[in-house]
């Protein structure tokens, strides 16, 4: 694609040229973005395990979404990335990151960018060592999306929001590319603000829904006091780490969630999959310790979940 990009802010963004995008981990988030990017006219290569890759090549990705409708998108798929791409979305779980990176040789991103959409704040060091710091653009995503079977995606939230931490305009128009697919994309120059604003929001949602096995609607009613207390703890840590978050805004977002919404950690617990406890709760505890901030409720919830 050309190495010129439209402005990242101000006015309407033009539609970007057709790009080649790899998606490492086409699960709930990666599968949704792969399907949306394909539908927007971009070439998409999903990198996945053999059975999943075979299913995606044969059937494409089927999306069920109140926001985007029900549709099927054709994608390419392989167990390894074998050619250069403009962008690689990294959408595996933190627990699977090290093994998944073996599927993407770093030199294939020499002229492209890596966009990690993982939970937590500590994965960037791993990605920068693998691909080079200049290739990795920190980002976060806010969405509820679940893979119910290989190539089948249920998008449950009425939103799909991505924040990019971009200080200088890249030659690949990342914001325009994601916007063209349907994501509400913002550009924020401060990496800590992007990552910690997400973690302050995610940690209470993940820890409470998983600890009590309840969707957010029940948490915000039956466990309201704990929810408010935990949000106060996470926003205090977030502010110490450079993100201007406030508890009132986060609680308002929870109150707007469909009552049946579950965190990805809760869904992993229900399915018997490994939990991202260390990436979410562990990172929160380590940051609180560094800044001397007491977070007793988060510590108790982590102890309960680690004891299971």
Beta strands, then each sheet from edge to edge (+ up, - down):
strand 1: 20-24
strand 2: 43-47
strand 3: 61-65
strand 4: 71-73
strand 5: 76-78
strand 6: 87-90
strand 7: 113-116
strand 8: 136-142
strand 9: 145-149
strand 10: 152-155
strand 11: 161-165
strand 12: 184-188
sheet 1: 5+ 2+ 1+ 6+ 7+ 8+ 11- 12-
sheet 2: 4+ 3- 10- 9+
end
